[in-house]
Each structure stands twice: as structure tokens, then as C-alpha cells.
Amino acid sequence: MAGKLTLVVGARPNFMKAAPLMEAIAAGKRFEARLVHTGQHFDANMSQVFFEQLGLSEPHVYLNIHGGNPAEQVGRVILELEKEFNANRPDMVVVFGDVNATLAAAVTANKMELPLAHVEAGLRSFDRSMPEEHNRIVTDMLADLLFTPSPDGDENLLREGVAPERILRVGNIMVDSLQRFRPAAEALAAWEGLGLAPGAYGLITLHRPSNVDDPEVLRGLVEALVEIQKQIPLFFPVHPRTREQLRSSQLLAALENAGVQVAEPVGYLQFLSLMTRARFVLTDSGGIQEETTMLGIPCLTARANTERPITISQGTNRLVGNQPEGILQGFAEMLAAKGQLGQPELWDGKTAERIESILADKLL
Ligand code: UDP
């Protein structure tokens, strides 16, 4: 009899991690997998487009839970997931990354005494003001199998007292999607349709609460972008959370007036395509720090810390903070620096296969 897995996803950064695992599970023919989408991200361009482009099958269950405050969201997901896990009891629940859906599924699995696996375990920013840091810590403490992307993840977990046999270094599952879809993304040449010259534009994403929720911080970020736009054209697909804040603090117009191309979030293939030819990326995203490292594209991270230090030590990332002076200094240093291609160990496109094999060894 096949083992039963339930994978829970909720937000944009989960989809490119779940897709390769769903595929490896299908190829292995050893498990039946159910995919549950909590609905945390629900706009077509934050969710549906990823299912289409990544070849991810429609979720078996869509909980449609979004909006409200985070505690309410987590609470509602727990209530609904309990029903789902009761109706279709899995042998293991699998969660990804650090979003609220990850935390909610981890707590539900724990309360129902269901084994839990965490993909992308062990990452730590050591910044307890980040909601994601809490989600990571709680999920890791509840997980039975902790699939880590890099040695720092193992070290963090060991330091926190996690039993070594539960820590399994498998590499970075986002890289599986990146490698698989890179040829199609390059063929798409998304820069062309936007009037951007290859190697001569900057790509921007911002959505961390610490950057976009405080109007003063956001104003400083916009100031830096306006300054950089004077030297190199910028394309900025804006996360819904950020758009709301930009609009309410009248900063959207400042960006547009300066010539920054402000757009809706773009699909995975479009974004990957744009990354491959960018002169640099300025971001506060977690995943994009990793993707730029793999692509050898300089990354300026508008944060004071990162839970992905390997992208600095073995990649293209530099922390520039969220104040205009630091960002502009980082930008100038980046322009003067020589490029570097990063390939941390086990970031090889085979992470999903490794996870599937380990799950088979442990569960079947
Ligand atoms: N991404 C995308 N379209 C965009 C911006 C980002 O497809 O307009 C992709 C990006 O390539 C990466 C993922 O979304 O694979 C990162 O998600 P996000 O930045 O929302 O989350 P984080 O990684 O910070 O948790």
C-alpha cells in the first residue's frame, strides 16, 4: 500500500518548492500525495499563475482563507486543516518555508499526533522582530524530519537541541525549479517586452513588513530607488502588501514620476527570465537571495540580516539595510565589484528526489 502524504502550501514562495516534490512523489509511485492550499495568497498573479507555469496540479483542497489579522488567519487554517486531516489522515504532513500556512499546518499536525516534515528547515535570521523567524522556529521545534538546505541550517538546529538524526541535509528545493524552468524562462526574454536592455536594468522586489509597513522606512527605500533610477532603469513588480502601503503614503506616484516601471507581480517564468539578464536585483525576499546566487546576478538585500548567510559567503548577496545611504553605497560597491557565480553544495536540482527517497526510507 502506498504511503499517504499531505503537502500544505499557502503563499507564493511555497509553490516553487512544492512543485518539484509533487513531481518526485508522482515519479516515485511510492506515495499518494494530497496538496492543500490554504489560500493565504489568492490573487491570480500570486497563486494561479504559479500552478499553471510550474505544472503543479490543482490543489485537492482549497481553504480560501485570507485577510484578517495573522492570528485570525492562522486560527482559521488550523480549524479547517483539522477537518481535512481527519477526513484524509496522512502518514506525514509536509510543510515548506516560513509562511503562516507553514506554522498553522505544523501546529495542527502536532495536535493531531501526525508526523511532520519541514522542507527548508534550520534557517535563522536571529531577528525576532520578523514574523517569519517565529514561524521557522516553531515549525522546526515541532517537526520530526527537518530537511535543511545548507550547513548553517544543521548548525542552528543542533545548537537548539534538535536530535541529529532528525536533521537531513538535502539541499535547496527552489533550485530544482530554477534549473528545470531556466531554459523556458530565458527563451521567454521577458526583458524585451518591457523595453529593457539585457544586462542594463535593475529588478526590485520589496514586501517584508519591516520595510513596507513603516511609511518613513518606505519613504527612504523609495528615495534610494529614485536615485538609482537616474543611473539605470528599474523594473519593480509590486507585492500587494507593498502596493497598498505605497498608495496610502503617496509614494507610488514618486516612483512613477521618476521613471521606475511599476507593475503588478509577474509570473514565475517572467520573474526568472528578468533575473537572468538583470544587472542587479534589489530585494528583501528570502528566495530571491538564493536564486540570484545560483544565477550569478548581484543581489542587494534591503535588510540588516539574512537567514540565508550562504548566499553571502558563497554567492552574490550583500546586505545593504533599508536606509538610503546604505543602499546607495551598496549599489556603488556592487557596480565596482567583480561578478561571482555561487553553487553551494547540494544546490543541484536533485533535492526533491532526495526528500522523496528519505520519506520512503522512513515511512514505508
Ligand atoms: N517571484 C515571482 N514574481 C514576482 C516576484 C517574485 O515569481 O513578481 C518569485 C521569485 O522568483 C521567488 C519567489 O517568488 O521564486 C519568492 O517569493 P517571495 O519573495 O514572495 O517570498 P520569500 O522568498 O521572501 O519568502
Boltz pocket constraint, residues with backbone or C-beta under 6 A from the ligand:
constraints:
  - pocket:
      binder: B
      contacts: [[A, 12], [A, 13], [A, 16], [A, 45], [A, 205], [A, 237], [A, 264], [A, 265], [A, 266], [A, 267], [A, 268], [A, 269], [A, 271], [A, 272], [A, 284], [A, 285], [A, 286], [A, 287], [A, 288], [A, 291]]
      max_distance: 6.0
